[in-house]
């Protein structure tokens, strides 16, 4: 089977849906602006990772169909397999699964930053700047924008004697 490469937004939306008992895509918890949710959902539909089903809750409507009425979206069994939650080939999603870890591309500077922030004791701005060859303002922007806002990660910091301020990803 061909491995499907997911963007960060796709992985967040899909893993959140797969963590729900019914596999529902809506409500979307990812912090996406404008038509980004629609674009991500269209891409996931194209890859058959989500499917349209009749909506029972009007707060979860994806679109209205003249013949079928309100339509919502849910994760397909392929989505569960893609995220590595199950290897089953049947058509029913698992009832209660723990949230799947978000799969990101390996080797990117963002992945390196996340790895440094998850390490024991976290990392300082100077340590990150040296490792990634980034300027301090770029690091702070990546932490507040990409990690906190887009990926929904919680970043904490504490003053460490002899090191300065160390930043780390809080375990939720």
C-alpha positions as CSV (number, residue, x, y, z in Angstrom):
1,X,0.0,0.0,0.0
2,X,1.3,3.5,-0.9
3,X,2.2,5.6,2.2
4,X,0.1,8.8,2.2
5,X,2.2,11.9,3.2
6,X,0.1,14.1,5.5
7,X,0.6,17.8,6.1
8,X,0.6,19.0,9.7
9,X,-3.0,20.4,9.3
10,X,-4.2,17.1,7.8
11,X,-2.6,15.0,10.5
12,X,-4.1,17.1,13.3
13,X,-7.6,17.0,11.9
14,X,-7.4,13.3,11.1
15,X,-5.8,12.2,14.4
16,X,-8.4,14.3,16.3
17,X,-11.2,12.6,14.3
18,X,-9.8,9.1,14.8
19,X,-9.6,9.8,18.6
20,X,-13.3,10.4,18.7
21,X,-15.6,7.4,19.1
22,X,-17.6,8.2,16.0
23,X,-14.6,9.3,13.9
24,X,-16.3,12.8,13.3
25,X,-14.2,15.5,11.7
26,X,-16.4,18.3,13.1
27,X,-16.0,20.2,15.3
28,X,-12.5,21.0,14.0
29,X,-10.1,21.8,16.9
30,X,-7.2,22.8,14.7
31,X,-6.6,26.6,14.6
32,X,-7.0,27.1,10.9
33,X,-8.1,30.4,9.3
34,X,-10.3,31.2,6.4
35,X,-10.9,28.4,3.9
36,X,-8.1,26.3,5.2
37,X,-10.4,23.8,6.8
38,X,-12.3,23.3,3.6
39,X,-9.1,22.9,1.6
40,X,-7.7,20.3,4.0
41,X,-11.1,18.4,4.1
42,X,-11.2,18.4,0.2
43,X,-7.7,16.9,0.1
44,X,-8.6,14.3,2.7
45,X,-11.8,13.4,0.7
46,X,-9.7,13.1,-2.5
47,X,-7.4,10.6,-0.7
48,X,-10.4,8.7,0.7
49,X,-9.2,9.3,4.3
50,X,-12.6,10.8,5.2
51,X,-16.1,10.3,3.8
52,X,-19.4,12.1,3.7
53,X,-22.3,10.8,5.8
54,X,-25.7,12.2,6.8
55,X,-25.4,14.8,9.6
56,X,-27.5,14.2,12.7
57,X,-26.2,17.3,14.5
58,X,-26.6,20.6,12.7
59,X,-23.5,22.0,14.4
60,X,-21.4,19.5,12.4
61,X,-22.7,20.2,8.9
62,X,-20.0,20.1,6.1
63,X,-22.4,21.0,3.3
64,X,-26.1,20.6,2.3
65,X,-27.1,18.2,-0.5
66,X,-30.5,18.7,-2.2
67,X,-31.4,15.0,-2.1
68,X,-29.5,13.8,1.0
69,X,-29.9,16.9,3.2
70,X,-27.2,18.0,5.7
71,X,-23.9,16.2,5.2
72,X,-21.0,15.8,7.6
73,X,-17.6,14.1,7.5
74,X,-16.0,11.2,9.3
75,X,-12.7,9.3,9.2
76,X,-12.6,6.1,7.0
77,X,-10.9,2.9,8.0
78,X,-8.0,4.0,5.6
79,X,-7.5,7.0,7.9
80,X,-7.0,4.7,10.9
81,X,-4.5,2.5,9.0
82,X,-2.7,5.6,7.7
83,X,-2.2,6.9,11.2
84,X,-1.1,3.4,12.4
85,X,-4.1,3.1,14.8
86,X,-5.3,-0.2,13.4
87,X,-4.3,-2.8,10.7
88,X,-7.9,-4.1,10.4
89,X,-9.4,-4.2,7.0
90,X,-13.1,-4.0,8.1
91,X,-15.3,-1.0,7.6
92,X,-16.0,-0.1,11.2
93,X,-13.7,2.4,13.0
94,X,-12.4,1.3,16.4
95,X,-14.8,2.2,19.2
96,X,-12.4,3.9,21.7
97,X,-8.8,4.5,20.8
98,X,-6.4,6.8,22.5
99,X,-5.4,9.9,20.4
100,X,-2.9,9.0,17.7
101,X,0.4,10.9,17.7
102,X,0.5,13.4,14.8
103,X,2.7,12.2,12.0
104,X,5.0,14.8,10.7
105,X,7.7,14.8,8.0
106,X,11.0,13.7,9.4
107,X,14.2,15.8,9.2
108,X,12.6,19.2,8.9
109,X,13.8,22.1,11.1
110,X,10.4,22.2,12.7
111,X,10.7,18.5,13.6
112,X,14.2,19.2,15.1
113,X,12.8,22.2,17.1
114,X,10.0,20.0,18.5
115,X,12.6,17.3,19.4
116,X,14.8,19.8,21.2
117,X,11.8,21.2,23.1
118,X,10.7,17.7,24.1
119,X,14.2,16.7,25.3
120,X,14.9,16.5,29.1
121,X,15.3,20.1,30.3
122,X,14.1,21.6,27.0
123,X,16.3,24.1,25.1
124,X,17.3,27.7,25.3
125,X,17.0,30.2,22.4
126,X,20.8,30.2,22.0
127,X,20.9,26.3,21.9
128,X,18.2,26.3,19.3
129,X,19.9,29.1,17.2
130,X,23.1,27.1,17.2
131,X,21.5,23.8,16.2
132,X,19.2,25.1,13.6
133,X,21.2,28.1,12.3
134,X,18.2,30.4,13.0
135,X,18.0,33.9,14.4
136,X,16.3,34.3,17.8
137,X,13.3,36.1,16.4
138,X,12.7,33.2,14.0
139,X,12.8,30.8,16.8
140,X,10.3,32.8,18.9
141,X,8.0,33.2,15.8
142,X,8.1,29.4,15.1
143,X,7.3,28.6,18.7
144,X,4.4,31.0,18.9
145,X,3.0,30.6,15.4
146,X,3.7,27.1,14.0
147,X,3.9,25.2,17.3
148,X,1.4,27.0,19.5
149,X,-1.2,28.3,17.1
150,X,-1.1,25.9,14.2
151,X,-0.2,22.6,16.0
152,X,-1.8,23.5,19.3
153,X,1.2,22.5,21.4
154,X,1.7,24.0,24.9
155,X,5.1,25.5,25.3
156,X,6.4,26.4,28.8
157,X,9.5,28.1,30.0
158,X,11.5,28.4,33.1
159,X,14.6,30.1,34.2
160,X,17.5,27.7,34.7
161,X,20.6,28.6,36.7
162,X,23.6,28.8,34.4
163,X,21.6,28.3,31.2
164,X,19.1,31.1,31.1
165,X,15.5,30.6,30.0
166,X,14.7,27.1,28.8
167,X,11.7,26.3,26.7
168,X,9.9,23.0,26.6
169,X,6.8,21.3,25.3
170,X,4.4,20.6,28.2
171,X,3.1,17.0,28.4
172,X,-0.7,17.2,28.2
